[in-house]
Amino acid sequence: MRFVPLPSSAPYISPSWKECRKKSEGHSGRRVSISPKDIRGAYVRSREPEGGKALDIALDASMRAAVSKGRARLGADPVISLSFEDIRVKKRRCKTGASIVFLLDSSGSMGVKRRMAITKGALFALLDDSYRRRDRVALVACRGNEANVELPFTSSVQRAEKLLAELPTGGRTPLASGLVACSRLFESELKTHPYAKLLLVIVSDGKANVPLGEGNDTLNELRELCEAFKPEKARRMIVDAESGLARFGQSRRIAEWLKAELLPLDSFNAETLAGAISQALA
């Protein structure tokens, strides 16, 4: 069987596997769809190329397209004549991990010790299983006048234990600052792990009382930050740590603004919270 070469005027088709492979190394874990510009992962279907370029050509699908349009000559020396409109590229699925940011309210409000114990326990439980699933975890703590990144993204239990051995508590609740810090962490993470699933887990009673700007209305500012939170593809989960007889329901309002799933902390321990997070990423 012979193939008729494409005319020189046809749109560019790159056979450069090295160029694509360089962009796609280093990811494994859960299964997600990826861009047809990458060539890693299992070939699951074909599609028409976009933007006038065809990387990772699906030869079988391209041949079928040409044959279906009558551009084949059968016989002892069969010929299939391919034009660019026949070209199909591969759509692949690959494995990648999840990047999870915990935003922990470590202010001096009621129940802070239990919040910290459950959050750190869930974080360590996820890291224990991170070798298989390639998850990475980060922790931002809200206390005092601004949030602090206590644990940058890591998959190391040892590093997390070292950095989180003594996590300070007390002071006010700068949730707005915490959201900004989480957004920046995700943006940085996507530069090196562009196909990771993203999940934000906020553990708080929702009683924010520190604005970003002096004189700003704390709740209005927080609402605006929630509604504009990026990256948009990040899933959001709020674990409501409010306790006692008098409850203000502020976590529910934040969940609505952030379009987040709301879970009561009273229903979880460290193990079950880790399980709920894993389920959200399944």
C-alpha positions in Angstrom: 0.0 0.0 0.0 1.3 3.4 -0.9 0.4 6.9 0.4 0.2 9.9 -1.8 2.3 12.8 -0.2 0.5 15.9 0.9 0.9 18.9 -1.3 3.4 21.5 -0.2 0.6 24.0 0.4 -1.1 21.8 3.1 -1.1 23.2 6.6 1.9 22.2 8.8 2.0 18.7 10.3 4.7 18.1 12.8 6.2 14.6 13.3 8.2 15.9 16.3 7.6 13.6 19.1 10.6 14.9 21.1 9.1 18.4 21.3 5.8 17.1 22.7 7.4 14.6 25.0 9.5 17.3 26.7 6.3 19.1 27.7 4.6 16.0 29.1 7.1 14.2 31.4 6.7 13.6 35.0 3.0 13.0 35.7 1.1 9.9 36.8 -1.8 9.0 39.1 -5.5 9.5 38.5 -6.9 9.5 35.0 -7.8 12.7 33.3 -8.2 13.9 29.7 -5.3 16.0 28.3 -4.7 18.3 25.3 -4.3 16.6 21.9 -1.0 18.6 21.7 0.6 16.1 24.1 1.5 12.5 23.2 1.6 10.7 26.5 -1.2 8.5 27.8 -3.4 5.9 26.1 -4.9 6.7 22.7 -8.7 6.5 23.2 -10.2 8.3 20.2 -9.4 10.6 17.3 -10.4 14.1 16.5 -9.9 16.8 13.8 -6.8 19.0 14.3 -7.2 22.5 15.5 -5.4 25.7 14.5 -4.1 24.4 11.2 -1.5 22.1 12.9 -1.6 18.3 13.4 0.5 16.8 16.2 0.4 13.1 17.1 -1.4 12.0 14.0 -3.9 9.1 14.2 -3.0 7.3 11.1 -5.8 4.7 11.3 -8.5 7.3 11.7 -6.9 9.4 8.9 -7.0 6.5 6.5 -10.6 5.7 7.4 -11.6 9.3 6.7 -9.9 9.2 3.3 -11.4 5.9 2.4 -14.9 7.1 3.4 -14.5 9.9 0.9 -13.6 7.7 -1.9 -9.9 8.6 -2.0 -8.6 5.0 -2.1 -7.7 2.8 -5.0 -7.8 -0.9 -4.3 -5.9 -3.7 -6.1 -2.5 -5.3 -6.2 -0.9 -1.9 -5.4 -3.5 -0.1 -3.3 -3.2 3.7 -2.9 -4.8 6.0 -0.3 -4.6 9.6 -1.2 -4.6 11.8 2.0 -5.5 15.5 2.0 -5.3 17.6 5.1 -9.1 17.4 5.6 -8.6 13.6 6.2 -6.0 14.1 8.9 -7.1 13.1 12.4 -5.1 13.5 15.6 -5.1 11.3 18.7 -7.1 12.2 21.8 -5.3 10.6 24.8 -6.0 10.0 28.5 -3.2 10.0 30.9 -2.6 9.7 34.7 -1.9 12.6 36.9 -2.2 13.5 40.6 -4.2 16.0 42.5 -2.9 19.2 44.1 -4.8 19.9 47.4 -4.5 23.1 49.4 -5.8 23.2 53.0 -6.7 26.6 54.3 -6.8 26.2 58.0 -8.3 28.7 60.4 -5.8 28.6 63.2 -7.1 31.7 65.0 -8.0 31.8 68.6 -11.7 31.0 68.1 -13.4 28.1 69.8 -12.3 24.5 68.8 -9.0 25.5 67.2 -7.2 22.5 68.7 -9.7 20.0 67.2 -9.6 21.8 63.8 -5.8 21.6 63.7 -5.7 17.9 64.8 -8.3 16.8 62.2 -6.7 18.9 59.4 -3.2 17.7 60.1 -4.4 14.1 60.4 -6.2 14.3 57.1 -3.2 15.9 55.4 -0.8 13.2 56.7 -3.3 10.5 55.7 -3.4 11.9 52.1 0.4 12.1 52.0 0.7 8.5 53.2 -1.1 7.4 50.0 0.5 10.0 47.8 3.2 7.7 46.3 0.5 5.7 44.6 -1.8 8.6 43.6 0.9 11.2 43.1 -1.0 13.8 45.2 0.6 16.9 46.4 -0.6 18.8 49.5 0.0 22.4 50.8 -1.2 24.1 53.9 -2.1 27.8 54.5 -2.8 28.9 58.1 -5.0 31.9 58.9 -4.1 33.7 62.1 -3.2 37.1 63.3 -3.2 39.8 60.6 -2.4 37.7 57.5 -2.3 34.1 56.2 1.0 32.2 56.0 2.0 29.3 53.8 3.1 26.9 56.4 3.6 24.0 54.0 4.3 24.6 50.2 3.2 21.8 47.9 4.8 18.5 48.8 4.3 14.8 48.5 6.7 14.1 51.4 5.3 13.0 54.8 8.6 13.6 56.4 8.7 17.2 55.2 5.2 17.9 56.3 5.8 16.5 59.7 8.9 18.6 60.1 7.2 21.8 59.0 4.0 21.3 60.8 5.4 19.9 64.1 4.5 23.1 65.9 1.8 25.2 64.2 1.1 28.4 66.1 -2.4 29.4 66.9 -4.3 32.4 68.2 -5.2 35.9 67.1 -7.8 37.0 64.5 -9.1 35.3 61.3 -7.7 36.8 58.0 -9.7 34.5 55.6 -9.4 37.0 52.8 -5.6 36.9 53.0 -5.8 33.1 53.1 -7.9 33.0 49.8 -5.3 35.2 48.1 -2.5 32.9 49.3 -4.3 29.8 48.1 -5.0 31.3 44.6 -1.3 32.1 44.2 -0.3 28.6 45.3 -2.5 27.1 42.7 -1.3 29.4 39.9 2.3 28.5 40.7 1.5 24.8 40.9 -0.2 24.8 37.5 3.0 26.0 35.9 4.7 22.7 36.8 1.7 20.4 37.1 -0.7 21.7 34.4 -2.9 18.7 34.3 -3.3 18.2 38.1 -6.8 18.1 39.6 -7.1 21.0 42.0 -9.0 21.0 45.3 -9.3 23.8 47.9 -10.3 22.6 51.4 -11.1 25.3 53.9 -11.4 24.3 57.6 -12.9 27.3 59.5 -15.9 28.5 61.4 -16.2 31.3 58.8 -15.9 34.2 61.3 -13.5 36.4 59.2 -12.5 39.6 60.9 -9.4 40.9 59.1 -9.8 42.7 55.7 -7.1 42.9 53.1 -7.4 46.7 52.9 -7.6 49.0 55.9 -11.1 50.3 56.3 -12.6 47.7 53.9 -15.8 45.9 54.8 -14.6 42.5 55.8 -17.6 40.5 54.5 -18.1 42.4 51.3 -14.4 42.0 50.5 -14.5 38.3 51.3 -17.6 37.8 49.1 -15.8 39.6 46.1 -12.7 37.4 46.6 -14.8 34.2 46.7 -16.8 35.1 43.6 -13.6 35.9 41.7 -11.5 33.0 43.0 -9.1 31.4 40.5 -8.3 29.0 39.1 -11.9 28.3 38.1 -11.2 24.6 37.6 -10.3 24.2 41.3 -13.0 22.3 43.3 -13.8 23.9 46.6 -14.8 22.3 49.9 -15.6 24.1 53.2 -15.5 22.1 56.4 -17.6 24.1 58.8 -15.9 24.1 62.2 -18.5 26.3 64.0 -19.6 24.7 67.3 -21.7 25.5 70.3 -25.3 26.5 70.8 -25.0 30.0 69.2 -24.1 29.5 65.5 -24.0 32.3 62.9 -23.8 30.2 59.8 -21.1 32.3 58.2 -19.4 29.2 56.6 -22.6 28.5 54.7 -22.6 32.0 53.2 -18.9 31.7 52.2 -19.7 28.3 50.6 -22.4 29.9 48.5 -20.1 32.7 47.4 -17.3 30.3 46.6 -19.6 27.7 45.1 -18.1 25.2 47.5 -19.4 21.9 49.0 -20.2 22.4 52.7 -19.4 19.7 55.2 -19.8 19.9 59.0 -16.6 19.2 61.0 -18.7 17.5 63.7 -19.2 14.6 61.2 -15.6 13.9 60.6 -12.3 12.7 62.1 -9.0 12.8 60.3 -9.5 9.5 58.5 -13.0 10.2 57.3 -12.1 13.7 56.2 -9.2 12.3 54.1 -11.7 9.8 52.6 -14.2 12.6 51.7 -11.4 14.5 50.0 -10.3 11.5 48.0 -13.9 10.8 47.0 -14.3 14.4 45.8 -11.2 13.8 43.5 -12.4 10.4 42.2 
